[in-house]
């Protein structure tokens, strides 16, 4: 165990880092949980959508001329919107091409199709962008020093504040859409009973498509954040990020959107504290162990509803 | 006119998809990343989508139902003689005129995956447990064999059962806590286990030598049967072929035992099984353990054949490929596994030159086969037992 783990400032720093990382996982996890809730399948290629989003953000940022000050903020907003839009198109296409034809097929068929799509997307990006790791200099520098004691400086960077603020902002919008609009109502109806919803005049295909687009757009935000904040991406980042976000969704209770965010935060915190205090190499083992433990002792997750098996 | 409009929409979507990645791509320039455009490739890609969509629309009409490919009825009865014929062909393969070194290497590869596919078929196809981390047992078998032979001087033939036993132990240890879970959750947990094993293998440097892997695993002793390099390859081929056929034989026999029937019953309806007094946990655990044993044996063959193993060989993609072989073949179908292993492992080997595009095509094929034949290539799920009408 790392000696520094006894010091409050060090722990505070890990807390800040963990919340930032957790926001990214939470944003991806929403995509998993929404799709699972509405179609009842694990969208295995969702991690790849996140990776695609990160690449689109990287490229659209590089296209824009370098700017500073207000220009930079405008550029970042443009990057974010372009990324959300184009990644949304990827999400839509994914559902249309790989999942819709299989909606009435055995569940395993859809899962295999998703795995195939995931392999195809990874290799598509590898082929078109090269296998090498892409690095980007930190886009926004600067931050605040929160406290300095016992030889540690706790900093909160501007980026971290922006990430958390952006996540909260999106969550509020998203919550509003789900609970107060016709679209959200249609989604919740499809989640409960797809056939009944169809009988009542809801266009189920369209609702499912929109669900995929929203999930992809949120993953795109996570991708943008990942490339701007961590600055290191390659064609393979989707796999691990997807796994962890799925863990987050399960931990929070799959199907529950608040649970996905909560689960994301918890996974981010666990990962930050584990790599800060124990070993970086085994941080993924720690995350997966949490997943196994949760599933054994509380299979419905933290905020999930118990599933009733009907005969 | 409607067809052109439809194709134009498809081309528009393709343009949105390909604008980045194909139209714009990143290049490292002097240590700093920058972007370049390649509009020619972009234009070609969009034009291909437009033309392709237009062709499909004109050929099949706009309101086409989802395409499903069906196997003609008269081919169904053929499976009775296809199996034995394939066995004869496989046994005779090394003596056929075209069987050079390369063919034998591909044949060994395909046979290994057939064996893995049959092993996983017990878990997924018969017992209906979705296992996304099957490669973990393959890895355990391979490392058991490699470590035993490197550290204690065990030969391949002594390693083989021990590797199987070790993998079975892992199967029971990992399976016991998680087998109560429902399908999708089980899938993710097994995926997590697969990754955990790989991470441990990478980081436990003092035991496994970490990412560098273990070199110098001795080849199987061939009892003086083989002298030339080609004969040695042929010997290896027969080893894996016999292991695979043994797997098949064991599976077919198991299906007729009460245990095998319990697996299939459990796959169909767990609640009914519990009502009839079948203990789901032990039944599932036995399927998991037997599947793991087969994976472990295949893993130890892999280690001895390669002479070198590293955690790189046991990534999730391997699990996905093995699962794809089972599902594409048609779950529970022994013959389907052979066909799918050949399609997924054998055919791509002939396109080695197109290395870069191999995995892309692999992924797309997985999607297409699932769309055209959602129940797998050979989806004839024959009931093992039939009720006979009373005389």
Interface residues (C-beta under 8 A of the other chain):
Chain A: X36 X41 X42 X55 X56 X58 X59 X60 X62 X63 X86 X89 X90 X92 X93 X97 X98 X101 X102 X105 X106 X107 X108 X109 X110 X111 X112 X113 X115 X116 X117 X118 X119 X120 X121 X122 X123 X124 X125 X127 X128 X129 X130 X132 X134 X135 X136 X239 X243 X246 X247 X250 X281 X282 X284 X285 X288 X289 X291 X292 X295 X296 X299 X307 X309 X311
Chain B: X13 X16 X17 X19 X20 X21 X22 X24 X25 X26 X28 X33 X34 X35 X66 X124 X130 X177 X178 X180 X181 X182 X183 X184 X185 X187 X188 X189 X191 X192 X193 X195 X196 X199 X200 X202 X203 X271 X316 X317 X320 X323 X324 X327 X328 X331 X356 X357 X359 X360 X362 X363 X364 X365 X366 X367 X370 X371 X374 X375
